[in-house]
Amino acid sequence: MQKFFYKRSPVWDYILMLVGTALIAVSIQCVYDPVSMVTGGFTGLAIIIKDVTGYLIPGGIPLWLTNLALNVPLFLAALKIKGKRFIWRTIVGTLLLSLWLYILPLVDLTDGDYVLAAIFGGCIGGVGMGLVLLAKSTTGGTEMVATLIQHYYKHYSVVQIIQFLDGAVVVAGLFVFGVHAVLYAIVAIFVTSKVSDALMEGLKFSKAAFIITDHYEQVAKRIMTELERGVTGLRAKGMYSGAEKCMLYCVVSKKEIVQVKEIVREVDPDAFVIVSDAREVLGEGFQEQMS
């Protein structure tokens, strides 16, 4: 799976965009919209517009049409400010999302259950967004708006502007659908961000160990022999004792960290060991390096 992400032709990027936008559309059309859950962005705004216009047009303005209509002037502005290279993949992502929203039937997958909608929709949408981002694309919306605003107000980061814009959409949903739906929408946003981050950063988490011991040669030899993992010796100095030391550093899998601690305990019970998460590791013995 990881090799697929790191070594691929440009064609795979568009396949990722196709699958990713489909999943995002499912979360919107079949999870969020049926329970009127506004999770920010242009899609959240489209859900609000659909509900408000339902009094004038039977069923309200379709989500795909609103999403497309909001993004068209945005792309024209981005074309003038940022140029063609900046917006091409985002145009493809937006068109694909609008197409999926048009094709998919309006089916309530969670049967009106807000808890399921927040968790299930967040997971599906998070995976979809992660795939789109892996393809070096976006689906337009508030991300594009934030990028354009940041072009003129550089003292604000894109993330800060996105948070403000999405927050404004969620607040608008509060006045239309009430506080109950908004509270669950916040849960859905949290789940979406966590899932997409996990997909972007890599699902195979490893462990990094820092080992301070007087028997560093024995510990390093056993780790390299028994686990077949590389070990790096770093020069260190104890600031209290003033003694020069060698600190060992190695990265292993979650299962192997147990063996590392056992080796250290057997060789030197007085050793000092620090274990931390390594969220993504590239290189020999782990994931394939990026081409």
Secondary structure in CASP SS format (residue, H / E / C, confidence):
PFRMAT SS
TARGET T0000
AUTHOR 0000-0000-0000
METHOD secondary structure of the structure
MODEL  1
M C 1.00
Q H 1.00
K H 1.00
F H 1.00
F H 1.00
Y H 1.00
K C 1.00
R C 1.00
S C 1.00
P H 1.00
V H 1.00
W H 1.00
D H 1.00
Y H 1.00
I H 1.00
L H 1.00
M H 1.00
L H 1.00
V H 1.00
G H 1.00
T H 1.00
A H 1.00
L H 1.00
I H 1.00
A H 1.00
V H 1.00
S H 1.00
I H 1.00
Q H 1.00
C H 1.00
V H 1.00
Y H 1.00
D H 1.00
P H 1.00
V H 1.00
S C 1.00
M C 1.00
V C 1.00
T C 1.00
G C 1.00
G H 1.00
F H 1.00
T H 1.00
G H 1.00
L H 1.00
A H 1.00
I H 1.00
I H 1.00
I H 1.00
K H 1.00
D H 1.00
V H 1.00
T H 1.00
G H 1.00
Y H 1.00
L C 1.00
I C 1.00
P C 1.00
G C 1.00
G C 1.00
I C 1.00
P C 1.00
L H 1.00
W H 1.00
L H 1.00
T H 1.00
N H 1.00
L H 1.00
A H 1.00
L H 1.00
N H 1.00
V H 1.00
P H 1.00
L H 1.00
F H 1.00
L H 1.00
A H 1.00
A H 1.00
L H 1.00
K H 1.00
I H 1.00
K H 1.00
G C 1.00
K H 1.00
R H 1.00
F H 1.00
I H 1.00
W H 1.00
R H 1.00
T H 1.00
I H 1.00
V H 1.00
G H 1.00
T H 1.00
L H 1.00
L H 1.00
L H 1.00
S H 1.00
L H 1.00
W H 1.00
L H 1.00
Y H 1.00
I H 1.00
L C 1.00
P C 1.00
L C 1.00
V C 1.00
D C 1.00
L C 1.00
T C 1.00
D C 1.00
G C 1.00
D C 1.00
Y H 1.00
V H 1.00
L H 1.00
A H 1.00
A H 1.00
I H 1.00
F H 1.00
G H 1.00
G H 1.00
C H 1.00
I H 1.00
G H 1.00
G H 1.00
V H 1.00
G H 1.00
M H 1.00
G H 1.00
L H 1.00
V H 1.00
L H 1.00
L H 1.00
A C 1.00
K C 1.00
S C 1.00
T C 1.00
T C 1.00
G C 1.00
G C 1.00
T H 1.00
E H 1.00
M H 1.00
V H 1.00
A H 1.00
T H 1.00
L H 1.00
I H 1.00
Q H 1.00
H H 1.00
Y H 1.00
Y C 1.00
K C 1.00
H C 1.00
Y C 1.00
S C 1.00
V H 1.00
V H 1.00
Q H 1.00
I H 1.00
I H 1.00
Q H 1.00
F H 1.00
L H 1.00
D H 1.00
G H 1.00
A H 1.00
V H 1.00
V H 1.00
V H 1.00
A H 1.00
G H 1.00
L H 1.00
F H 1.00
V H 1.00
F H 1.00
G C 1.00
V H 1.00
H H 1.00
A H 1.00
V H 1.00
L H 1.00
Y H 1.00
A H 1.00
I H 1.00
V H 1.00
A H 1.00
I H 1.00
F H 1.00
V H 1.00
T H 1.00
S H 1.00
K H 1.00
V H 1.00
S H 1.00
D H 1.00
A H 1.00
L H 1.00
M H 1.00
E H 1.00
G C 1.00
L C 1.00
K C 1.00
F C 1.00
S E 1.00
K E 1.00
A E 1.00
A E 1.00
F E 1.00
I E 1.00
I E 1.00
T C 1.00
D C 1.00
H C 1.00
Y H 1.00
E H 1.00
Q H 1.00
V H 1.00
A H 1.00
K H 1.00
R H 1.00
I H 1.00
M H 1.00
T H 1.00
E H 1.00
L H 1.00
E C 1.00
R C 1.00
G C 1.00
V C 1.00
T E 1.00
G E 1.00
L E 1.00
R E 1.00
A E 1.00
K E 1.00
G C 1.00
M C 1.00
Y C 1.00
S C 1.00
G C 1.00
A C 1.00
E E 1.00
K E 1.00
C E 1.00
M E 1.00
L E 1.00
Y E 1.00
C E 1.00
V E 1.00
V E 1.00
S E 1.00
K C 1.00
K C 1.00
E H 1.00
I H 1.00
V H 1.00
Q H 1.00
V H 1.00
K H 1.00
E H 1.00
I H 1.00
V H 1.00
R H 1.00
E H 1.00
V H 1.00
D C 1.00
P C 1.00
D C 1.00
A C 1.00
F E 1.00
V E 1.00
I E 1.00
V E 1.00
S E 1.00
D E 1.00
A E 1.00
R C 1.00
E C 1.00
V C 1.00
L E 1.00
G C 1.00
E C 1.00
G C 1.00
F C 1.00
Q E 1.00
E C 1.00
Q C 1.00
M C 1.00
S C 1.00
END
